[in-house]
Amino acid sequence: MVISLISCSDNKGGEYFSLPVKEVDYLGKCGPAVSGTPVSWSPLGSDEFVIKDSLCMIVTSDPEGMLKVVSLNSNSLIGNFCTKGRAGNEFLRALDEFNQPYVRNGDIFYPLTDMDFFYSQVKVVNVSESLRKKTTVIDDQFEVDVRHCVLLDNDKNRQFQVIEIDGPEEYENLGDKAPERYVLVENGVENEIEVFPKRMKGADENLIFVPYGGAMFKHPGKNIAVQLLMDMDYIIFFDFENNRHFAIHQKGAVTFDDECPDPVGNEMFFTDAAVSDDYLFALYWHEGNSWESNTQDNRPEILAFDWKGNFLGGCRLGERITSIEYDATRNVIYGLSRITETIYTYPNPIKR
């Protein structure tokens, strides 16, 4: 196992980024590309997928069943749920905006957003009960009006949210503030966590969101959330277990103290992740993978970290993967290519 330890003497936060920043070097550490092995059960129209225990749950565009459930024990499709419609257990369009399946009392639950142009509501699918009853079973419903959110303790009343400004009016009143706020909402009470005290230099109206966007993920068993930034080489850790929040940053890459990068020709970095009790696996593009050169020839890397931000190893992928998941039981990473509508398997990149 290769471990890149974090120095305690790194940046303690500053004018544009208030959390401690730990410099890590994971650039160019992956070696030759590893080709994936296609699985035999990739559904057409696959958009996102998650793995929990022995089940792989795949969100698709199929109106006859937007949620496909595959048994990893038998490598076969065992459930087809979430048909298109307006009934309580149907979806206009199913989206996975939480990346957070969980287990309660032995059953697997999967929060999905039911979305139309004027409508958005989270419906928590009881996948285990749906398999038993052979129909979609919704355990709970609630509203979330932000794009990025995780549920602490898997509880809808404890939400960690990223709130973005909305519209030109809010921009005009923003001053030199960043366009995103991080808020812990507990039973309706908001507590803000300051991350960006000032907007990055050069992040004007046209580039205002460029440095800040990124998907959120949660540790499967602990109240630790991470945000992986797409256009900046940062991963931000929010450890609510120990009230300790920090970021890791690729040494030598653009920082929030620098000028805001222009997205045209700028490299993109993190676009997805997979989590387990021990590891955070990040889908990382970087070398030669700018928005300008974002062609079907580019291939990402998978970088492995522990939950303290230490770099453990990585591998370059032979396929253009857009989403990843980790099966801890089999120690295998699954990768979805939306281009080929195929799911591939890869070995864990951590050298044991």
Secondary structure, DSSP 8 states (H G I E B T S, - for coil): ---B---TTS----SS--S-EEEE--TT-S-SEE--EE-S---TTEEEEEEETTEEEEEES-TT-SEEEEETTTTEEEEEE--BSSSTT-BSSEE--S---EEETTEEEEEEEEEETTEEEEEEEEHHHHHHHTS--EEEEE---SSEEEEGGG-TTEEEEEEE--SHHHHHT-TT--SEEEEEEETTEEEEE-S-SS--TT--TTTTTTTT-EEEEE-SSSSEEEEEESSSSEEEEEETTTTEEEEEEETTS--TTS----STT-B--EEEEEE-SS-EEEEE--TT-BSTT--TT---EEEEE-TT--EEEEEEESS---EEEEETTTTEEEEEETTTTEEEEEE-SS--
